[in-house]
């Protein structure tokens, strides 16, 4: 028996004609462009109050009243607390009375000095006359000695009056110092805000007894301006230190998960040592914080601008892949074949990366579909770097042309059928009339 069979169909891995392995791999591509890129350093920072003051009384006594509410914003000089001053006022009255007594004693000592000085002058003159009379033999030596002793005693009395005057003056100064001190203490019974800021929790309620320099009443935090503290890698030290103090280094801070524009500040502090445990350098920036958006203790995203890279070649972040030998990109060549190109990365700016070495301006790189391709494969590029929409437009033009030609053919066919019908009807009518 003889068996026969038809021609064998061509087969391949994809079932295509002639064994062709599928078509070109579709990928999304873009062009490498050149632009000026800011050198920004992105880190996480912590907001701190520029100044924090713990309010404690400087005198002891009963807390009479608090003239603010917890959480209020107060200005420097605003009255906040008042402490009972009656004890200090009584002490001040007593000190002023002592001052008046000391001043009276001073006046009395001056009067005694004047009287004793006059008596001393008189006794001195008497002693001098007795000495002359003794020399002439009229007065005795005993009388002369007695007159001299009286004059000497009177001189000593005048010296005592002078000492009493100095003592009265010293007592007056001490009383005046006591008065001044009590006035200061009385001034401390009214506590005012030392700075402008926001008050915290009121720790002692009015009516309680407070102790001088011991009882904490409330805390005031200054948040205008506010500081942001953050750490940067020690590798950035030279770049920052070379500019710090010589020019204004801009720092931007924004709340996490916020779409609002970041606040602008300036770098104000650079730590003198690097933290050996973490290898980081501590920095601090100051922000005006006019709308009080930043709050002490809050974490914020910090961006510090360290300069500009002029004429840098940049590509989207997703175009750069990481392999065993480092970073690389897939470059699409003119024949639509792909090449694995090693590159050296520069700084990151938002959603773009600077290519320091390995890529030129205008070259086409793959941004999506890298997992489906390998060096040497052909790709079907799409996206902004695919070379325009000529293929799509040509396809649309061809389809439009085919549609127009088809429409014309249908209209021609319909016209032909109409002519045939009219001819048939004419012939039929003519034959019918002839038969009749």
C-alpha positions, 0 to 999 in steps of 0.5 A: 500500500502506498501512502501519500501526504501533503506538503509539510508546514514550516514550523518554528519556536513561535509558530511563525513563518520560517522559524522567526523568534517573535518580533522586536521587543517593545521598550520605552526610551528617552534622550540624554539631555544636557542641562545645569543641575543643582548640587543638592544634598537631601537628608532628614532633619529635626526641628528645634526651638531657637531658644527655650527658657524655663520660668522659675520665680526669683522670690518665694511666696504665694503665687497670686495669678497667671495672666496667660493660657497654656499654649499662648504665644507671648511677647517679650515683656508681657506680664505672666505671673504675680507673687504676693509682695506684702512681706517684701513691702513690709521689709522695705518700709522697715529698711527705709525707717532704718535709713531715716534713723541713720541719716539723723544719727549722721546729722547728730554726729556732725553737730557733735563734731562741730561742738567738740572742734570748737571746744578743742580749739579753746582748750588748745589756746588755754594750754598754749597760754599756760605754757607761756605763763609757766616759762615766765614763772607765773603759772605752775607746771601742774597747771600747764600739764592739766591744760595740755591734757584737757586739750589732748582729750578734746582732740581725741573726742573730735576724732571720735565724732569723725568716726561716728560720722563715718559709721553713720555714713556706712549705716546709711549706705547699708540701709540704702543697699537693703532698700535697693535689694528689696525693691529688686525683690519686689520687682521679681514678684511680677514675672514677665516673658523674657522672650517671644515664644509659645508657652507650654504646660502651666506646672503650678496653679495660682494659690500654691507657694513657690520657692525662689530659683527652685519651682518651675512654672512654665517653659517658653519656646522661641519658634520664630526663628526656628532651627533645624538640626541635621547630619550629613556624611563626612565625605561632604565635609570639605565641600561644605567647610570650604564655603561656610563662613564665606558665602550664604549656603541655602538650606530648604526644609519641607514637611514629610508627605506635604505638597506645600513649597519648602521653607528657605533658610540659611546654614548657621552652624557647623559642628567642630568634630565628626561623630566617630560612631556614625561618620556624620557631621552635625549641622544646623540651619536657621529658618524665619518660620513666619507662618509657624509651619515648623514645630519643635520636635518635628522631622522634616526633609532637608535639602542643602544646595552646594552649587551647580553642575553646568552642562551635565548629561542627565537621564531619568533615574529609572534608566540607570541599572545596577550590575555586578560591575557597577552602574550601566544603561541600555543604549539604543543604536541607530539599527535599533539594537541595544548596547549595555553601556557602563556609566559613572554616576554624578549627583542626583537631582529630583527624578534625574541622575547626572551621568559623569562619564560614559554617555553623550548628549542625544543618545537614546537610553531605555527607561522601561522594559530593561528586564526583557532585553539583552545586548544585541537584541532589536527593540521597538522603541516608544516614548519621547526618544523613539523618533516621532510618530511617523509610523503611526501617521503613515499607518493612519494615512494608509488606512485612510487611503484604503478607506477612500478607495474602498468607498469609491469602489462601492459607489462605482459598483452601486452605479453599475447596478443602477444602470443595469436595472434601468436598462432592464426596465426599459427593455421590459417596458418596450417589449410589453408595449410591442406585444400589446 
